[in-house]
Amino acid sequence: MNDRSTDSSTTEQESIYVLYIDNGTPVVKYFSIESPENAGAEGIKETINRIGITNLTDCLVGLNIEGASVNTGIHHGLAAKFHELAPWLVTVHCFNHRVELALKDAFKTTAFDNIDEMLRILYYLYKKSSKRCRE
C-alpha cells in the first residue's frame, strides 16, 4: 500500500505500508517514507523498488493504490508498470479514497459543498499569502 503527499518544502513523499500474513493473521506495518525522484509512475515504482525488499515482484500479490491516473493508468500507470513484472498482481482502488469520492458526490449541491468550496478558497488564499511565504 502506498499513498503520496507533499511536505512543507513541497517535496513529494511516498508512505509505504506492507500487508503480510503472520501465522494466519493479516498484519499491516508501516515500512518507509521515501521521496520519489519524480511524481510519475516510473518514479514511484523506483521508489517502491528501492525500499529493500528482496525479490519484491516474487512476493508481491496485490497493490492498494488511489485512483489517480498516475497509479491506475492502463498503459503508463503504476499498476501497469508492476503488471509487466508480475502479471498475477491484483490491483485494488483504495477503499478509503473510494469512500471519500462517494461522500464528495453525495454532498454535491448541498450546503456542505458550499462550505467545502469556501474552506478550499480560504486554504489557498492563506497558502499563497506573501506573509506566510516570508515566514
Sine and cosine of phi, psi and omega as CSV:
sin_phi,cos_phi,sin_psi,cos_psi,sin_omega,cos_omega
0.00,0.00,0.63,-0.77,0.09,-1.00
-0.58,-0.81,0.40,-0.92,0.07,-1.00
-0.52,-0.86,0.45,-0.89,-0.11,-0.99
-0.85,-0.52,0.55,-0.84,0.15,-0.99
-0.49,-0.87,0.05,-1.00,0.01,-1.00
-0.86,-0.51,0.74,-0.67,0.00,-1.00
-1.00,0.10,-0.04,-1.00,-0.09,-1.00
-0.91,0.42,-0.33,0.94,0.04,-1.00
-1.00,-0.05,0.22,0.98,-0.03,-1.00
0.87,0.50,0.50,0.86,0.09,-1.00
-1.00,-0.07,0.76,-0.65,0.05,-1.00
-0.91,0.42,0.67,-0.74,0.04,-1.00
-0.77,-0.63,0.77,-0.64,0.06,-1.00
-0.96,-0.28,0.87,-0.50,0.12,-0.99
-1.00,-0.02,0.77,-0.64,-0.06,-1.00
-0.86,-0.50,0.80,-0.60,0.04,-1.00
-0.87,-0.49,0.50,-0.86,0.02,-1.00
-0.86,-0.51,0.77,-0.64,0.10,-1.00
-0.96,-0.29,0.81,-0.59,0.01,-1.00
-0.61,-0.79,0.20,-0.98,0.00,-1.00
-0.98,-0.22,0.80,-0.59,0.03,-1.00
-0.84,-0.54,0.95,-0.32,-0.04,-1.00
0.79,0.61,0.68,0.73,0.05,-1.00
0.99,0.12,-0.01,1.00,-0.01,-1.00
-0.94,-0.35,0.80,-0.60,0.06,-1.00
-0.94,0.34,0.71,-0.70,-0.03,-1.00
-0.78,-0.63,0.74,-0.68,0.08,-1.00
-0.94,-0.35,0.80,-0.60,0.01,-1.00
-0.80,-0.60,0.67,-0.74,0.16,-0.99
-0.91,0.41,0.75,-0.66,-0.06,-1.00
-0.95,-0.32,-0.75,0.66,-0.09,-1.00
-0.23,-0.97,0.34,-0.94,0.22,-0.97
-0.82,-0.57,0.80,-0.60,-0.12,-0.99
-0.76,-0.65,0.39,-0.92,0.09,-1.00
-0.95,-0.30,0.93,-0.36,0.03,-1.00
-0.93,0.36,0.50,-0.87,0.02,-1.00
-0.93,0.37,-0.50,0.87,0.14,-0.99
-0.56,-0.83,0.30,-0.95,-0.11,-0.99
-1.00,0.01,0.13,0.99,0.04,-1.00
-0.99,0.16,0.13,-0.99,-0.05,-1.00
-0.86,0.51,-0.66,0.75,-0.01,-1.00
-0.90,0.43,-0.65,0.76,0.03,-1.00
-0.90,0.43,-0.65,0.76,0.02,-1.00
-0.92,0.38,-0.66,0.75,0.02,-1.00
-0.87,0.49,-0.71,0.71,0.02,-1.00
-0.89,0.45,-0.59,0.80,0.04,-1.00
-0.89,0.46,-0.71,0.71,0.02,-1.00
-0.92,0.40,-0.63,0.78,0.00,-1.00
-0.90,0.44,-0.53,0.85,-0.09,-1.00
-1.00,0.08,0.08,1.00,-0.04,-1.00
-0.96,0.27,-0.17,0.99,0.15,-0.99
0.97,-0.22,0.14,0.99,0.07,-1.00
-0.99,0.15,0.88,-0.47,0.01,-1.00
-0.96,0.28,0.57,-0.82,-0.02,-1.00
0.81,0.59,0.71,0.70,-0.07,-1.00
-0.81,0.59,-0.73,0.68,-0.07,-1.00
-0.93,0.37,-0.41,0.91,0.08,-1.00
-0.96,0.28,-0.50,0.86,-0.05,-1.00
-1.00,-0.01,-0.38,0.93,-0.12,-0.99
-0.95,0.31,0.79,-0.61,0.01,-1.00
-0.90,-0.43,-0.63,0.77,-0.06,-1.00
-0.61,-0.80,0.34,-0.94,0.01,-1.00
-0.72,-0.70,0.88,-0.48,-0.02,-1.00
-0.97,-0.25,0.93,-0.36,-0.11,-0.99
-0.68,-0.73,0.34,-0.94,0.09,-1.00
-0.97,0.26,0.23,-0.97,-0.15,-0.99
-0.99,0.10,0.16,0.99,0.02,-1.00
-0.88,0.48,0.53,-0.85,-0.06,-1.00
-0.89,0.46,-0.45,0.89,0.06,-1.00
-0.88,0.47,-0.45,0.89,0.02,-1.00
-1.00,-0.08,-0.70,0.72,-0.17,-0.99
-0.96,-0.28,0.07,1.00,0.01,-1.00
-0.81,0.58,0.73,-0.68,-0.12,-0.99
-0.89,0.46,-0.62,0.78,-0.08,-1.00
-0.98,-0.21,-0.60,0.80,-0.12,-0.99
-0.83,-0.55,0.15,0.99,-0.01,-1.00
-0.98,0.20,0.20,-0.98,0.00,-1.00
-0.84,0.54,-0.71,0.71,0.01,-1.00
-0.87,0.49,-0.67,0.74,0.02,-1.00
-0.89,0.46,-0.63,0.78,0.01,-1.00
-0.90,0.44,-0.67,0.74,0.02,-1.00
-0.96,0.27,-0.51,0.86,0.05,-1.00
-0.90,0.43,-0.48,0.88,0.07,-1.00
-0.88,0.47,-0.60,0.80,-0.04,-1.00
-1.00,-0.01,-0.50,0.87,-0.06,-1.00
-0.67,-0.74,1.00,0.10,-0.09,-1.00
-0.88,0.47,-0.34,0.94,-0.02,-1.00
-0.99,0.15,-0.10,0.99,-0.11,-0.99
-0.85,0.53,0.72,-0.70,0.07,-1.00
-0.98,-0.19,0.85,-0.53,0.01,-1.00
-0.97,-0.23,0.75,-0.66,-0.04,-1.00
-0.84,-0.54,0.79,-0.61,0.12,-0.99
-0.95,0.31,0.85,-0.52,-0.10,-1.00
-0.73,0.68,0.80,-0.60,-0.04,-1.00
-0.87,0.50,-0.70,0.72,-0.03,-1.00
-0.89,0.46,-0.63,0.78,0.04,-1.00
-0.93,0.36,-0.58,0.82,0.05,-1.00
-0.91,0.41,-0.65,0.76,0.04,-1.00
-0.90,0.44,-0.68,0.73,0.03,-1.00
-0.85,0.52,-0.72,0.70,0.02,-1.00
-0.90,0.43,-0.63,0.78,0.02,-1.00
-0.90,0.43,-0.68,0.73,0.02,-1.00
-0.91,0.42,-0.64,0.77,0.02,-1.00
-0.88,0.48,-0.67,0.74,0.05,-1.00
-0.91,0.41,-0.63,0.78,-0.03,-1.00
-0.91,0.40,-0.52,0.85,-0.06,-1.00
-1.00,-0.05,0.03,1.00,0.04,-1.00
-0.87,0.50,0.59,-0.81,0.00,-1.00
0.87,0.48,0.49,0.87,0.10,-0.99
-0.85,-0.52,0.07,-1.00,0.04,-1.00
-0.88,0.47,-0.53,0.85,0.01,-1.00
-0.90,0.44,-0.57,0.82,0.04,-1.00
-0.90,0.44,-0.67,0.74,0.04,-1.00
-0.91,0.42,-0.66,0.75,0.03,-1.00
-0.90,0.43,-0.68,0.73,0.03,-1.00
-0.86,0.51,-0.71,0.71,0.01,-1.00
-0.89,0.45,-0.68,0.73,0.02,-1.00
-0.88,0.47,-0.70,0.72,0.00,-1.00
-0.91,0.41,-0.61,0.79,0.04,-1.00
-0.89,0.45,-0.68,0.73,0.02,-1.00
-0.89,0.45,-0.70,0.71,0.03,-1.00
-0.89,0.46,-0.65,0.76,0.01,-1.00
-0.87,0.49,-0.77,0.64,-0.04,-1.00
-0.93,0.36,-0.53,0.85,0.09,-1.00
-0.88,0.48,-0.72,0.69,0.01,-1.00
-0.93,0.36,-0.68,0.73,-0.06,-1.00
-0.86,0.50,-0.62,0.79,-0.07,-1.00
-1.00,-0.09,0.13,0.99,-0.04,-1.00
-0.93,0.37,0.63,-0.77,-0.02,-1.00
-0.92,0.40,-0.55,0.84,0.03,-1.00
-0.89,0.45,-0.71,0.71,0.03,-1.00
-0.89,0.46,-0.69,0.72,0.00,-1.00
-0.89,0.45,-0.62,0.78,0.03,-1.00
-0.90,0.44,-0.68,0.73,-0.06,-1.00
-0.97,0.26,0.00,0.00,0.00,0.00
